[in-house]
């Protein structure tokens, strides 16, 4: 529920408050089932190595996962026996993957080439996020495993699409490239609620091709026919006009509706991802799920991290500033040197997750200097006793995951040689292993030369003002 001052002051127990994109308010988080807190975060499309912008949601929601596990400890209803389930998917069926497979492996059978691309890229992603110090999610489903009905009965895409047809929210039509099953946006009165866009505005500002077979230009693909040697699955969809067999593949949005329902249920607690996914991906996910299951919401809380720029510019290959996590870790492409994963992680967390971040060499140098100081001070405090109780530092994250507030508290604890608070802070930040590793020789560095100007919201305990940046982007976004 949305927080109020009276509610906040009347509660003595720790309360987690999260900004909800859906309601444009900061909410006091209350899980549907305290014995099973459920979170879904959109993962990578494995056609290319993950870039540094992809790293931000992975790191942000790793911190949230750690925090939830602290707030809801002990045995619970999750499949691993805990009280928190974290699902992060892998998209391994997509037109970009097909194009990449054809480009890189023209002499291979297309299906073999696709398997090679997705396998190598997924393996690299796992290596990258491990280097960033991220925990593995509870489940990491692949889209191709949830296309058709499964023996275990978990929700699949084809069945979900048929439900939308049965409920009058979808239709079958023939376009220039064959048959498609399309979602009818006019069938959902409040379509656009998540991104705060009404349907007329979306169509007026759309860059989509107006196609005669669509009821509305904003209607989006649930299933499309494959042509030539393109991969696909045989599925039959039934309407009042009869059955239509379409050998094809799913649209992008439907996979997350199916996989989230498979592991978390029709309504769950938190859905996360980057702000660039809010429209159209998350908007369409929400529409599909609500209409298929007849629910008022898909997730109670929608969280989005802000954009990332590189050295003050939008990251793009044309500008020459496109950099992958792998390149940062293993090459000298950025700043003329390699950067450890723990430095990349800390640099990301030095800005509130909802604010845009300027990823720069200066920022990495500042993070590295801070990490070096933490390591040296940790070594100095090695003989001090410490209790395994991170409670005293967790409250810094309770106000909308304010990692910068926690980092400042860690600095204060280090300066005061307060090992218990210091260790508690680096633990909940996911930095304990990095800080407790072999310290470097003490080097005095004037870090002020590395510190770039940060926006004021990072230093406010309440975090950034709601959606000032996010909503300005959402209004600019097009179909």
PyMOL commands that set and color helices and strands:
alter all, ss='L'
color gray80, all
select helices_A, chain A and resi 5-10+52-71+95-104+110-131+143-146+157-166+185-187+199-204+252-264+275-293+325-330+341-349+361-380+391-394+403-415+419-428+432-436+447-449+456-459+468-476
alter helices_A, ss='H'
color red, helices_A
select strands_A, chain A and resi 17-20+25-28+37-41+84-88+170-175+178-183+220-225+233-239+242-250+268-274+299-305+308-310+313-314+357-359
alter strands_A, ss='S'
color yellow, strands_A
deselect
rebuild
show_as cartoon
